[in-house]
């Protein structure tokens, strides 16, 4: 079969693009290195009937109607609002910090003072960055910001990234604001849902189409060759679009060195109890070596009695030489981005090669953002090759 498009990777970037091309009568080859679809969103059901996210928890949330309308074609979804607790001073309090968190950790008089000051200082705002609090001219607000910074961010960041918080890009810190009210949801997006039968079903349905050929357990880099700014598939030049969602440094054989990532050791435990903790995710920013515990039963509509499965996450450095080590989080700083741009320059020399996804673009994408990016790239590529 002659393929119109070759796509490397079957996560949300690859699967979205494959489906869009297939629906418009293009023959698509999808090459996936793992033995399953879905990338890090893959779910499996354990012997105890609990369905777990094999590579850590993934929560779908978005303000983009177009993205959710696309996903709804491939399975049923149920309303789910994510709530997280954090262990702060031996208490489990809502994260992000909100007025309930303040009331649980401060004496009543002081809590009231802090809340009043926040509302006065930031009128008509629903949330505020921790960095804004720390830099406030108001003594009460500044001290409160320092308290949150120390108890929520400082040690957690050191564990998660293995570098001092002072060297972390501000965008990472700003991902978790302080909520100016009692909204205890982790996300404030208008659309918050989870797939009723899990993400794996969504991906399987996306990739089930007569115009899509899916090859699992296939390392595309054993089948592709880049030579003289041209790309070859099985030793024959391929001039139609090739869309790559894997690690860009691996594509070019790490010739400038490996891009740094943070990885995780994932420790799954089955417990002989109905529930282990009061919500799906509890963060441990301070004393413990792990960063959080996820209890997967909270993510599922399926009722499982008398036992449960939890996951503890232990951050570690990524080593590309270890085939069991997975790159999870890009480390965004000037040095790493400059290295990425050197690889991107190589990729841009190949006119029919396109980068899409977290690893290919060395960018922290939420699920909805990578789907939006894939939909936009589909339009761009289609306009160039197939109009």
N, C-alpha and C positions, 0 to 999 in steps of 0.2 A: 504493500500500500504506500502510495506517495502521501507524505504528510504536508499539510499547509503550514503547521505551526508545531514546534517542539517546545515543551515546557518542562523545566527541571524543578521538581518539588511539588508535593500535593497538599501543602498547608493552605491557608486561606488565600494567599496570593496566587498560587498555582491553580488551585481548584476553581476559583472565581474566573480566572482568565480562560481556563480550559472550557468551562461551561459556556461562557459567552461566545467563544469562537465556534464551539460545536453547535450551538443553537442557530448560528448564522451559516451553517452548512460548510464549515471548515473541518478538515480532518486533522485531529490533534493527537500527538503522542505525548503522554505524561510519563516521565521517568522519576521514580521515587526510590531513594537509597534505602529507606527503612522497609520493613515487611508489612507496613500498614499505612493507610492514608491518614491525613489530618495533621501531620506534623506534631507539634507539642500540644495540640488540642485533643489528641487521641484519648478515648475513654475505653475502659474494659470492665467487665463484671467479674468480680472475684468469686471464689467458691462459696463465700458466705452471702452471696446475692447482692452485695454492695457494689455499686458502679462507681469506679474511681477515675480521676483524671491522672493518667499514668505519669505525666510530666509536671504535675502541680496544678493548682486550681486556676480555672479560667471562667470569668464572669462576663457575660455579654451585656454591654450598656452603650447607648448611643443617643445622639440628638439628630441623627441622619435618617430620615424616613426612607430615602432611596435605598440605603444599605439594608435596612430591616425588611423592606418590601422584597428585595432580592432574596434574602435568606429564607423568608417564609415560604418560598416555593419548594423547599427541600425538606420540610418536616414541620411537626407541630411544636409550638413554643408555649411556655407557661410563664405567667407574671412572677418575677422574683426580684426582691429588693435586698441587696447585699448589706449585711451589718457585721461590723468587726469590733471586737473588744481588744483592749491592750492591758497587759499586766503592769500597772503603775503603782508603786508603793504598796505592793501586796493586795491591790484591789483590781478588779476587772472593770475598766471604764470604757465608754464608747470612743472609738477612733474612726474618723478624725475627731479631735477635741471639740466638744460642743458645751452648751450650758449645763447639761447633765453631768458631764465629766468634771466641770468646775465644782459643781455642788457636791460631788462625791469625794473630792480631794481637798477642799478648803472648808474651813469653818463657815457657818452660815453668813455671818456679818461680812467676812472678807469676800466670799463668793458673790454676794449681792453687789458689793462695791466694784468688783472686777466686771461683772456683767453690765452694770450701769455705765461704767467708763467705756467699755467696748461699743455699746450701742450709741453713745454720744460721739465717740471718736470716729466711728465708721457708719454714719447714718445711710440707710437705704442699701447697705451691702449685706449680702447673705453669707459671705465668707471673707476671710482675710489671710494673707500669707503670713507665715511665722516670721519671715524676714522683716515684714512691715511692723510687726509687733515689737521685735527686738530693737528696731531703729526708731521707735516712737519717742517723742519728747515727754510723754506722760510717764511718771515714775511707776505707777501701778501697772499700767499696760506693759511697760518695758520689763518689769520684774516677772509678770505673768508669762510674757513671751520667752524669757530666759528659762523659766520653769518648764514650759512645754518643750523647748529646744533641748534641754538637758535630759528630761525624762522620756521623751518620745523619739527624738531624732538622733542625738549624739551617739549613744552606744549602738542603736540599731543600724545607723549608717556605717559605723566602724565594722560591725559584723557583716553587713550586707556587701560592702564594697572594699573592705580591707584597707581603707585609707582614711585619714582624718577628715571629718566633715567639712573642714575649711577648704579642702581641695575638691569637693564635690560640686558639680555644676548646679547652679541655682535652680534650674528647671526641675531637677530631681527633688529638691527640698519643697518646691512649690507644688508638687503633685499632691501633697497632703496638707490642706489649709486648716485653719480653725473656723468652725461653723458658728455664726453669730445667731444662735437660736437653739432649738431642741431637735432639729432634724438629725437623727442618728444614722441615716443611711450613709454607706461608704461613698456612693456615687449619687450625684444629683441629676443625672440625665433623665430626660422624659421617657425614654424607652429602656426598660430593664427587664430582660427575659432570659430564660434558660431553655435549651432544647429538651423537649419532653422525654425523648428516647436517647438523649446524649448527642454529643458532637460527632461521634463516629458515624451515626446514621446520617447526619446532615452531609458530611463529606462523601459518604458512599452514594447518596442520592445525587449529589452534585456531579459526581464523576461517572455516573451510570448514564451513558448516552451512546447511541450507535456510532457517533462520529469521534468518540474518545477511545483511544487505546491506552490502557494503564499498565505499566510494567513496574511491579514492586520488587524490592530487594535488588535493585539495579542502580549501580553507581554510574551516573551519566558521564562522569569524568573519564571513565574507561572507554567511552564510546565517542567522546568529542575530542577534537584536536584544534588548537588555535595556532595558525601559522601565517605569517605575513599579513596580519590584520584581517584574516579570513577565518571562518570557522567550518570545521569538517565534522560530519556525522558518519561514523563507520567508514572513514577514509574518503568520503565523497563530499565535496563542498556543498554546504547547505546555504541557500541564498534567501530563503524565506525567514520569517521571524523565529528567533530562539529567545525564550524568556527564562531567565535564570533567577531562582529564589534561594539558592544556597549561599554559602559563605564565599564572598568575593575573593578573599585572599587565597582560599583553597583552589578556586577556579584558575588562578594564575600561579599555582604551585608555590605560594608563600615567598615569591621571589624578592619582595621587599621586607619580609618578616611577617610574623603572625599578628593579626589584629587582636588586642586584648578583650576578653570577656570575663564576666563572672559566671560561674557554674554553681551547681547544687548537688549535694548528696541528699537523696530522698529516702527517708526511713518510714516505710509503711508499717503500721501495727494494727492488729485486730484485737479488739477488746470484747470480753464477754459481759457486755452491759448494753442497755438500750441506747443511751447517749453518753458521750465522754465529757462534753463541754456545752455551755449554754447557747452557743451560736456556731455558725459554720467555720469561722476563722478567729483565732485568738493570737494576737501579736505578742511577742516577748522581746521588748526592746533592750532589756538591761542585763539580767544576771545569767540567763540560760545561754547555751552555745547555739541553739537553734533560734531562728527568727520568728517562726510562727507554727501553729498547729492547725491543720485543716481537718474537719470532720465531714466526710463526703455525703453522708445521709441527708444533710440539710439541702443539698443541691438536687435531690432526686424526688420525683413523685412516687416512686416505688416504696412501699412500706416494708421495711425489714425489721423484724422483732429480735430482741435479746442479744444482738451483737452489733458491733459497729467497726469501722475502719478509720484510722486517723493517719495523718502524714506530718512528720516533722521535717523541716527544711534546714539544712546546714550549708551555708554559702561556702564556696571555695573558688580558687583560681581555675580558669579554664586552661587545659592543655590539649592542643590539637593533635598531639601524638598519641593520646589515649583515646582509643575508639569508643570507650564507654563514657567519656566525658562530653557533656553537651553544652554548647554555648547558649546561655539564656539571656544575659543582659549586656548590652554594649556599655562600654565605659567612656562616657562622653567628655573628652577634654581636647584641647587644641592639638596636642601631640598625636593622639589617636586619630582624630579627624584628618589631620594632614596625611597620615599614612593611608587612610581610606581613600582620600582624593587621588593619591598616586595610583591606586588600583583602579579607581573609577576612570582615570585618564586612559588606562590600557583598555578598559571595556568600551569606552566611547570611540575608540579607533575602529571598532568592529561595527559596521553600519547596521547590521541586522540583529545585534545582540542587545537585549534589554534587561536591566536589573529591576527586581521588584520584591519587596519584603524586608523583614528585619535584618537578616544576615547579608543579603545582597546589597542593601543600602546602608548598612551599619547604623540603624536608626531604631529607636524604641517606638514601635507601633502598637497601639491598642488594636483589638480585633477589627473594630468598625473602621478604623483609619486605614488598615492595610486592605480591607475590602474596597473602600472608596478609592484608594490608590490604584488597585487592580482594575476597577471599572473604568477609571480615567485612562489608564494605560491601554486597555482594550480599544477605546475609542481612537486613541492616537495611532496605534499600530494598524487598526483596520483602515483608517483614513489613508495611511501611507501605502498599504499593500493590497487592499482588497476592495477599494471603491472603484 
